[in-house]
Amino acid sequence: MPRAAAKHQANEIEPGASTPCGLSEAEARARLLAEGPNELPRSRRRTPLRIAIEVVREPMLALLLGGGAVYLLLGDLREALTLLCFATLSIAITIIQEARTERVLEALRDLTSPRALVVRDSERHRVAGREVVRGDIVMLAEGDRIPADLLLVQSRDLQVDESLLTGESVPVRKAAATSLDRTVKYRPGGDDVPAAFSGSLVVRGSGIGEAVATGARTQIGAIGQALSSLESEAPRLQMQTRRLVRFFAMAGATISALVVLLYGWLRGGWLDGILAGIALGMSMLPEEFPMVLTIFMAMGAWRISQVRVLTRRAAAIEALGSATVLCTDKTGTLTKNQMAVAELRTPDGGVFALLNGSGIVPEAFRDLVELGVLASAEIPFDPMEKAFYELASERLPRRPGTSDRQLVRSYGLRPELLAMSNVWRTGAGNPDCLVAAKGSPEAILKLCRLGADRVVSIRKDADAMAADGLRVLGVARARHAESRLVDEQTGFAFEFVGLVGLADPLRPEVRDAVASCQSAGIRVVMITGDYPATAKAIAREAGLDVADVVTGEELRALSAADLCRVVKTTTVFARIMSDQKLAIVSALKANGEIVAMTGDGVNDAPSLKAADIGIAMGGRGTDVAREASSIVLLDDDFGSIVKTIRLGRRIYDNLRKAMSFIFAVHIPIAGLALMPLLLGLPILFGPIHIAFLEMVIDPVCSLVFEAESEEEDIMERPARDPEEALFTRPLMARSLVQGVLAWAVVAAVFLLGLDWGIPENELRALTFFALVVSIVGLVLVNRAFSASLASALLRPNRALGAVIAIDSTVLGLVLLWPSANALFQFEPPRLSDLAAVLAAAVGLVALLELLKSLGAAHQLKHFAARRNR
């Protein structure tokens, strides 16, 4: 139906029916004053300054700032500025990200304040949506955004798109209320509900409704309140890192204090003791941990953006690698969110499937498609009617003589007859018109007045199509004289033409993406507002194991404990409302799962915010969904989720490698700073040496490990245990063994050099060289958890070559350049001694590789046992 005609219907709602006179202007103003404007309440916005104060209170950032201040007091400007720069960068990133989330309710308010046509004092007025009050009579026409929750007084062929609230793209049919009981609470979704809801869009027909709820009291307002009440949880990795930093800081402070006391007490040199304590404290100060976490999260967000995925909260990257459940909407996420004709059936038993085929529609099915188009609006708003037009334009060549048809009259849907008909004048001088009808199979069969046997056969076909998840329409035609058109569709002598099955087709990449998730130990759960049969059909097509479907009604009857039990095994949830999506996500999290949730509608926003990883569709998603999420798929490609999970696992792996390296490398550094004090030997390293070592360690952590490519089995492992610590006992034991062995090699160089009488400054240089090459050996060994060193060396890592080349050059200058020798108290070692140290380092790497291969075999058994569980 043309839009102009639809608008005209707003003035002629029901023949013979009177339009309610509505409120008076005085009553409307009084209610507006008493109940407030029709918009969501404005929460107190968090200003950037307020967010900055909250961020600075975080222990991790406080340590960064405090460490920078300490280095500044010590006169080490490079370290001070480095730490302060990283702290400032981290604060700025956090402020930007947190300020974005404050726009969630602003986006909701934009949706809930359209213009509205209301009746007041028996006259129609166009008012701002925020001025609509409870009791207002609101006129609805095609294309209108509904301004408040309405109880429908009148309805004429009214269909409404409620996808913002239910997630389902197919419009729902509306019926007028039989009694004006304003205490009855209706919910979005389903046909013939005598209520329309704020934020929904009228796609067909017209109606009149009485506003029964405005602002925060509407269905969309309830979603806004749920959003504002949800508190984002601190990321687990951040909490674990805080505990780790506190432990190292306390241990370093305690040991440094003991060193000062021991040195002063045993040797009597309190000033030298203070310098030794500072050196030891610097060797154990864990500033790399928060710095590495910051860099890895920022670089991870950049890498993920290369596959067209926007990371709005960098902390979500950590959770990606440990996701155990992926909750996904159906419409627009697994499917294309656009209806398409999937199957055609003719009365003689002919069947033609379209979704997986191509080419021209066969001649036997041409009439069925053409009549479907003729029974639709000339300018279609309804997605199913758009599907008819798309099929006809792409796969049905236009027949000669069809362009001069003129629409004579339309018959809309009625609650008692769910069919619509268009009457077309077929040509000049032809007294008969073509009548094209489409509607529910039951309504079309009623119009065609078929025999009992034919009716049973057609219903059987329609049921089979519905069982496959298709939305089934019947199509019929009739011939009738234009001069004697009847008042009702039942007055035509219709001939049954066939059945049309429509579906929202599966996205082509979904099956492979679901299979990848399953191989990675990630359970995929579909949560949809659609009907169970449709949900089950799409789930099967996507490759999900559909044992049972739990509906919203069944879910409502469950206790919290029962829901936690049900979500452990259920793969498909159908006819689910917004609050129930949130309940499902909460139940999964209560079971210890790390939950990723995808969505695009306003109804998805609370569950997106509550999930560990909220993933919004950026192309078609609402602003509310995007603002509530932590990750946005810019191309709406479900396959990007798998790419993102793969990258998340890679980032987490590399982060653990870096943390393991940091832990291991600090053992020989601290050991060499402590050993001379305990054994009464010459002091090896002062603050300048430790500062130089930090120049080696920091770039290695932030550049080499971050740039490391993924392990081959990264998507074949089971999902990481949600409660697993960043530093597991096996990983800590491995780092401890590596660090102790590296310390043993360097300590052996130091002690043997003392025994052989090597001069103190030359021995200090040789020991320093041994420590640096041992650090490089630890880097090479830790590039892969399970792969051998040979295979790891074959994997490209430009940062590794660059860092080793730069460190080698600087180390050569420190050892050979006279000015640097004086600063570091070095004397150039002999080549034979350097060669012996290199040989020892190679032996260290070989030993560590042997230990790693033994650990990898044990890890494989561990993964196999977890997968079997």
N, C-alpha and C positions, 0 to 999 in steps of 0.2 A: 504494500500500500504506500503510495507517495506520502512524503513527510507532511505536505500541506494538508492532505486529507486527514492524516492522523491528528494534526493539531486542531483541525476543525472539530474532530470528535470530542475534544475536551469541552466544547460548548454544548454538545448534545449527548450526554452520558447515557441516559436510558429514556426511550420514548415514554412520555407520560409520567416520568418520575420527577419529583421536585428536588431542587438543590437545597441543602440545608442552609439556613441563613447565617450560621456561624456566630462567633463572638462579636460583641461590640468593641469598638476601639478602646473604650475605657476599661473593659474587662481584660483585653489583651495587654494593655499597659500595666494594669495591676498585677497580672500574673507574671509578666516579664520582670517586674520589680521584685516580686515575692520569690520566684523560682530561679531567677537568673537567666542570662541569655542562652540560646540554643547552641552551645559550643562546649568543648571539653575544658575542664578546669585547668587553669595555667599554674603549673608547678613552679616553684622558685628555681629559676635557672642558675646553674653553676657557672660562675664567671671564670675566665681563664686564670685570674689571680687565685680564686678559691681552689681551682683544680691544682694549680702549681703548688700551693701550700700543702694540699693533701699528698701530692706526689713526693715532695721533699721529705715528708715524714716517714716515707718508706725506708726501712733499715738498709736496703741495698743501696739506694741513692744517697742516703745519709753517709754510708761508708765511703762511697765514691768521693763525695764532697770532703769528708773528713780526711781521707787519705791524701787528697790533693792539698789540703791545708797543711798536713804534716810534712809532705815533701817540700812545700813552699817554705816552711819554717827551717827545713834542713838545707835550703838553698838549691834544691834540685828542681830548677825551673821546668826542665823538659817533662819530667814525670808529673809535676804538679799541673802543668797546662794540659797534658794528655788526659789525666783523670778528670779535670774540671771540664774539658771539652766534651768528653764522653757523657759526663753527668748532665751538662747543659743540653746536649743532643737528645738524651733519653727523656729529659723533662719536656722538651719542645714536642717530641713525637707524641708523648702521652697526652699533653694538653690538646693537641690537634685532634687526636682520636677521641678523647673523652668529650670534647666540645661538640663533635659530630653527633654523638649519641643523644645529646640534649635536644636534637631536632625531631625526635620521634613523635612527641605529642603535637609539635607544630604541624607536622605532615598530616596527622590525624585531624587536626582542626580545619585544615584546608579542605578535607573531604567532607566534613560535616557542616559546612556553611555555604551551600549553594543558594541561588535565588529561588523563591517559592511563590506560587500563585495561590493566595488564600482568600476565603470568603469572610468578610467582616461587615456587619450591618447590612447583610444581604447583597453586598457589592464585592466585586473581585478586585484585589489589590496585589501588585507584585512587590514583595518585601524581601529584605535580606534574610538569608537562612537563619542567622543568629537571632532574628526577631520573632521567629515562629514560637508559639507557646502551646502548652497543653490545652487541648480543647479546640484549637484552630481547625477549620475545614480547609483541606489542601486539595487543589485540583491537579491531577496528574495527566500528562500527555507524553507521547512517544519522544524519547530523547531527554526527558527530565531526570535530574538527579534528585532522589527523594530526600527531603530536608530533615525529617524526623521519623520516629517509629509511628506508623499509622494503623488504625483499625479501619478496614475498607468498608465504606458505606455503599458504594456502587462500583461496578467493574464491567467494562466492555472489552472483551478480547484482550485482557490485560496480562502481559508477560513481563517479568522483571529479571534482570541480570543481577544475581546476588553473589557473584564470584568473589567480591571483596570480603564477604563474610563467610562463605562456605567453601570457596576455592573451586567451585564447579562452574564451567563456562556455559553450560546449557541453561537458558532462561527457564524460570519456573512460572507456571500458570497461577493466576490469582483469581479468587472468587470473593464476592461480597459476603460480609458476615450475615448470618441468619438472625443473630440477636446481638445487640450492642452491649455486650458484657465486657466492660473495660477492665475487669479484674483478671480475665484469662490471659495467661502469658504464652505468647506464641514464639516459636523459634524459627530462624531462617532455614530454608531448604525444603524441598518437597512441593508438590503441586497442590493447588486449591487451598492454600493457607490464607485465611481472610485478613492478612496483615502484610504491610510493606515496611521495610526497614531502612533507617537512615543510611545514606551512602550508596544505596543500590540505584540501578539505572533502569528506567522504563524503556524496553526495546520494542514493545508492540502495544497497541490499544490505548485505553485511557481509563481513568477511574477517579473516584473521590474518596478521600480518607480523612478520618478525624485523628489529630495528633494525640497520642496517649503517652508518649515519653519524649523528652527532649534532652539535649546535652549529655551529661554523664549517665543519665538514666536509660539511654538507648542501648541497643545491642552493641553498636560500635563503640559507645562510651564505656561499656563494661570491659571491652578489650583494652581501651586506653588506661582504665584504672588498673587492670591486671598488669599492663606494661610498667606503669609507674611504681607498682608495689614490688616488682621483681628486682632483686639485688644481684648484680653480677658477682660471681664467685672469683676469688683470687686464683689465678692459674696455678695448678699443682707444681709445675716446674719452678715457678717463681717462689712458691713457699719452700720447696725443697732447697733451692739455691740460697734462700735466706738462712735456713738452718745450717747449711754447709759453711756459708760465710761466717756466721756467728761462731761456729766451732773452730774454724781456722784462726779467726781473729783472737778468740780467747786463748787458744793454744799458743799462738805466736806471742801474745802479750805476756803470758805466764812464763814461757821459756826465755823470752828476752829479759824479763826481770830477774830470773834465776841466773842467767849468764852474767848480768851486771854484778849481782851479789857474789857469785862464785869467783869471777875475775878479780873483783876488788878485794875479796876476803883472802883468796889464795895467793894472788900475785901482788896485791897492794896497789895496783895501778887503776884507780877508780875511773880516771878519764879514759884510759884505754878500754876499760870495761864497758863504759857507756858507749864508745864507738863500736865495740864488738857487739853489744846488745842491739844497737841500731842496725848494724849489718845483718844480724840474725833476724831481727824483726822484719826488715825489708825482704829478706829471703822467704819469709813465711807469710807476709802480708798478702791476702788472697784478692788483690785488686783485679786480677785477670778474670775471676769468675763472673762478677757482674758485667765487666766490660765485654767478655766473650758472649755472654747471653744477649746483651744489647745489640752487638754487631750481628750475631747469627739471626736474631729475630728481624732486624732491619734488612739484612741481605736476603733472608728468606722471603720477606714480603716482596722484595724486588724480583727475585727469581720467579715467584708464583705469578707476579704480574705479567711475566713474559708469555704465560699460557692463558692470558686474558682472564685472570682471576684477581680481583682486588681484595687485599687484606686490610680490613678496617681496624682490626685489633690484632697486633702482632703476636700477642700471647696465644691466639688460636692456632698458630702454626705448630706450637708444641703439642697441642691436643690432637691435631690432625694425625700425627704419627702413631697415636695410641687409640684412635677411634675403634670401638668394638661394635657399635650399632649405627647404621645409617637409616634414619627415618626420612622417608620421601613422600611428598605429595604425588598424586597421580596426574591430575590435569595440569598440563604445562610443564611438568618436570619429567615424568616418564613419557608423557604424550606431548603432541605438538600444540595443544590448546587451540585447535581449530577443527571443527567437524568436517568430515569427508564422507562421501558416499562409499560404503565398503562392499555392499552386496545388492544385487538386483534379482528379483524372482518374478517370473510371469505365471499366469494361471495354468499354463500347460506343463509346468514343472521345470522350466528353464531357469538355470542359476548362473549368474555371472559375477565373479569376484573382481573387485577393482583395486584394492589397496596395494596388492603385490604384483599387479599387472600393468600393462601399458597398451597404447594403441587406441583405435577408434572403438566406441561402443558398438557391439553387433546390432544389425538391423532389427532383430527380434526384441531388443530392449530400448530402442530409440523412443517409442511412444511413451514408455514409462518415465524416461528422463525428461522429455519435453513437457509432459503433463505435470510433472513435479515442479518444473520452472513456472508453468502457467498458473499453478495453484499457489504460487508464492507472491509476496509483495513485489511491485515493480522495482522499488529501491529497498533491497532487503537489509534488515537489521538483525534478524534472527540468524544465529550461526548455522542452523540446519538449512535454512533457505539459501544462505550464501554458498553452502556446499552444493546445492542443486545448480546454482548459476555457474560455479567454478567448473563442475563436471561438464556441463553443457558447452561452455566456452572452450574448454581445452580438448575434449574428446568426442564432441558431437558436432559435425559440420552443419551449418545452418541450411535448412531446406528452403527452396525458392517459395516466395509468397507468404512467408511467415512474418515478415517485418511490418506488414500493414495491419496487423491485428490491433484492435483497440479495446481497452478494458471498459466494460459496460457497467458492471455491478460486482460488489464483493459481499460475501457472507462470512462473518467472523466466527471464531470459536465461541461455543457456549458451554457452560458447565454440564448441561444435559446432553450435548453432542460435541465431542472433541474433534471437530473437523472444520475446515474452512474451504470455501469455493470461490473461484473467480469466473465471471461470465465474460467471454471475449467475442467481439464482432469479428468474423473471419474474413469479410470482404464486402465490397460494395455490391448491393443487389442480392446478397444471400440472406434470406429471412431467418435462418437458423443460426444460433450462437453456439460456440463451444463452451461447455462448462467443465472446468478442471477442478478436482477436489483432492485434498490430501488430509490426513489426520490419523488418529490412532486406528489400528486394524479393526477394533470393535466398532468404532463409529463409521468407518467406511463400509464394513459389512452390513451395518444397519441401513445405510443409504442404498446399497445395491440390492437388498432384499433377495439374497441368494437362498438356494435350497439348503437343507440341513447337512447333507453330505459335503457340499462344497464348503460350507462354513467350517465344519470340523477339519477338513483338509487344510484350509488356509490358516486356521488358528494353530494347527500343528506346525506349519512352516514358520509362522510368526514366533511361536514359543521356542523353536529351535534356534532362530536368529537371536532372540533375546538371551538365550542361554549362552551364546557366544559373546555376550556383552554388547550387542548392537542395540541402538535405539530404532525401533521399527515403526515405519509409517506405511499406511495403505494409500493407494492412488486409484482414483476412479475418474470416469468422464461421462458426459451426457450431451445430447443435442436438444436444444429447446428454442422455440420461437422467441425472438426479442420482444415482440409485442405482447407476449403473455407470460412474462417472467413472474415467478411465484415469490411469496414473502419468506418462505423457509426453504432450506436446502433439501428437506425431505420431500418436496414437491417435484424434484427432478427424477427422471428414470435413469439412474446411474448404471454404468457397466464397470465391473471390477477389472482393473488393468494390471495390478501386481503389487508387490511389497518392495519397499526400499529399506535397507539397513544402513544406518549411519554410525560412525564411530569417530572418536578422537584418536587418531592412529599413534602407535608407539614411535618414539624417536628412533632413527636407525642405529644410533650408537649405544642404545640402552642395554641390549643383551650382552654385548662384550663388556660393558662397564660393570654390570651386575656380576658377571662371571669373574671379573678381576677382583671385585670386592669379596666375593665368596672364597676365592683362592687365598686371599689375604687374611681370612678369618674374620671378616666384617659381615655381620648379619644385616641384610637389607630388609626393612620393614616398610610396607606401604600403609599410609594413613590418609584416607580420602573421605570426602563428603558424598561421594557417588554411591550408587546402589551396589549391593553385594555381588550380583551377577556380573556387572560391568567390571568391578574391581577384581574379581577372581579371574575373569578372562584376560585382562591386561597383565595381571601378575603372572599368570602362566606364560603369556607371550614374552614377558620380560625375563623369564627364567627363574622366577621365585618358586620356592617349594610351598605350594598352597595346600596345607592340610585342613585348615578351617578358617572361616571368616567371622570375626567378632564385630557386631554392629554397635552403634551408639546406644541404642536402647538396652542391649545386654550389658554394655559397659557401665551404664548409669546404675544398674542394680548391684554392681560389685562393690565390696568394701575395699579399703586401701590395701589390705593384706592380700585379698583375692586378686586385685588388679596387678600387684607385683608378681604374683604367681602366673597370671595369664600372659603377661607381656614377655615371659621367658620363652614361650613357645609359639606365640601367635605371629604370623607373618603379614596378615592383611587385616586392617581395620576399616570398616565401611560405615557410611552415614555418620561420620564423626563431626562434632561441633568444635568450635575454637577452644573452649575450656577443657574439652576432653582430649584434644591434642596435647595441651599443656599437662594434663593428668598422666597421659601415657609417657611423655618425656620424663616427668618427675618420677614415675614408677620405675622406668628403666635406670635412671640415675640412682634411685634408692637401692636397686639391685647391684650397684657397683659398676654399671656400664659407663663407658665414655660415649656420649651420644652426639652424633652429627645430625642436624635436622635441616632439610631443604624446604623452601616454600617461596611463595610470591605474593600472596594476598594479605590483606589486613588481618584476616582470621589466623594467619600463620605467625604473626608478629610475637605474641607472648611465648609460644613454644620455641621460636627462633632465638629469643633472648634467653630463655631458660636453659636451652641446650648448651652442652660444652662447646660445640661449634655450630653456630647458626649460619646457614648457607642460603643466601637469597639469589633469586634470578634477576639479573640486572636489566635485561632488555625489556621484559614485560612486567617485571615485579613492581609493586607499589612502593612509594617512598617510605611508607611505614615499615614494610618488610625489610627494605634495604638498610634503613637506619637501625633496626633492631638486630640485625645480623652482624656477625663478625667477619664473614667472607661473602663476597658478591661475585657471581659468575657473569662476567660482562657479555658473554656470547650465549647465555642460556643453554649451554651444552652440558648435558648430564655427564658425558665422558670427561669433562674437565674436573669433575669431582674426583675421579680416580687419579688423574694426573696430579691433582692437588694433594691427595692422600699419599701418593708416591713421593712427591717432593717433601711433604711433611715428615715422612719416615726418614728420608735422606737427611733432612736438616737435623732431626733428633739424633740419628746415628752419628752424624758428624759432630754434633754438640757433645755427645758422650765421649767421642774420641778425643776432642779437645780438652774436656774436663779430666779425662783419664790421664792425658799427657801432662796437664798442669799438675795434677796430684803427684804423678811419678817424678816429674822433673824437679819438684821442690824438695824431694827427699835428698838427692845428692847435694843440692845447693845448701840446704839447712845442715846436712850432715857434715859437710866440709867447713861450715862456719862454726859448728859446735865442737867438732873433734879436737882441734888444737887446744881449745879451752879445757877440755876434760883430760887430755893426755899431756898437757904442758908443752905443746909444740909451738913453733912460730905461727903467728896469725897469718892466714892465707889471704883472706878476702876482706876488703872494706866496702863501704857504701858505693864507691865508684865502680867496683867490680860487679856488684849486685845490679847496679843500674844498667851496666852494659848487658848483663845476662837478660835483663828484662827487655832490652831492645831485640834480643834474639827470640825470646819466648813469645812476646806479644804478637809480632807479625806472623809467627808460625801458627799461633792459635787462630788469629782473626782472619788470616788469608789462606794458609795452606789447608787447614782442616775444613774451613767453610767451603772452599772450592772443590773439595773432594767429591768425585762422582759416586753414584749410588752402588751398593753391593748388588750382585747378580740375583740374590734370593730375596730381595727386599719386599716383593709383593707375594712371596710364597710362605713367609713366616706367619704364624698366628699373630693376632693383634696383641700388642704389649699389655701385660697385666696392669690395669688402671692404678693399682696400689703399689706398683713397682717403683722403688726409689730411683732417682737419677743415678746415684751411686749405689748399685747393688753390691752385696757382699762379694760375689765373684769378680765384679769389675774392680772393686776396691782392693781385693786380694791380688788381682793381676797387676794393678798399678803399683801396689806396695812391693811386689816381687820385682817388677821392672826397675822401680826406683832404688831398691836396695842393691840389686845387681849392678846398676850404673854407678851407684855410690861406691860399691866394692872395687870396681875397676879403677875409678878415679882415685880412691883412697890408696889402692895398691900402688898406683903411679907415684903418689905423694910420699908414701912411706918408703918405697924402694929408692926413690930419689934421695931421700934423707939418708938412707943407709949407704948409698953409693957416694955420698958427699957432694952432690950437685949444689952449687951456690943457691942461696935462698931466693934471689930474684929470678934466676933462671928456672928454679924448681916451681916457683909461683906461676911463671908463664907456661911451663910444660903442663902443670896441673890444670891451669885454666883452659889450655888447648884440649886436654883430655876431657874436661867437662863439656866443652862446646861440641866436640865431635860425638860425645855420648848423647847429648841432647838431639843432635841430628839423627843418630841411630834410633832414638826413641820415636822421633817423628816418622821415620820410615816404617818402623814396626807397627805403629798405631794407625797407619793410614787405612788399614782394613782389620775388621774383627776376626774374620775367618779366612779370607783369601791369603795366599802366600805372598811373600815379598816380591817374587818374580812377576806374578800376575798383577800385583798392585803397581809395579813400576811400568807395566804396559798401559795402564790407564792414564789418560792425559791429565795433567795438573800443572798448568803454566805457572801458577803461583809458587809451587814447590821449587821449580828450577830457578825462578827469579829470587826467591828468598834465600836459597842456599848459595846462589852466586853472590848476592849482596853481602850475606853474613860472612862468606869466605873472604871476600875482598876486605871487609872491615877488620876481620880477625887477623888477616895478613898484615894490615897496616898497624894494628895494635901491637903485634908481636915484633915487627921489623922496623917501624918508624921510630927514630930516637925520641922525638917529642912525646909520642904516645907511651914509649917505654918508661920515660920519666914519670908521666902522670900515673901509670898503672903499677909502677915499681917492678917492671919486667926487664929481663935480659933475653935476647933471642936464643931459643933452644937449639941444640945441635940437630941436624937432619936425621941422624940415626935414631935419636930419641923420639923425634916426631913420627918417624916411620914405625917405631915400636908401639907408640900410642895408637896409631891408625890400625895396626894389626890387632891390638887389644880391642879396639872399638868394633872391628869386623867380627871378632870372636864373640863379643857381647851381642851383636845383632843376630848372629847365627844361633846362639843359645836362646835368645828371646823368641826367635822364629820357631824353634823346636817346642818351646813351652806353649806358644800360641796354637800350633797345630794340635797339640794334645787337648788344649782347652776348647778348640773348635769342634773336635769330635764329641766332647762331652756336651757342648751346646746343641749340636744336632740331635743328640738323644733327648735333650731337654725339650726342644721344639716338637719332636715327634711325640713325646709323651703328652705335651699340652694339646696338640692337635687331636690325639686319640681321645682325650677327655672330652 
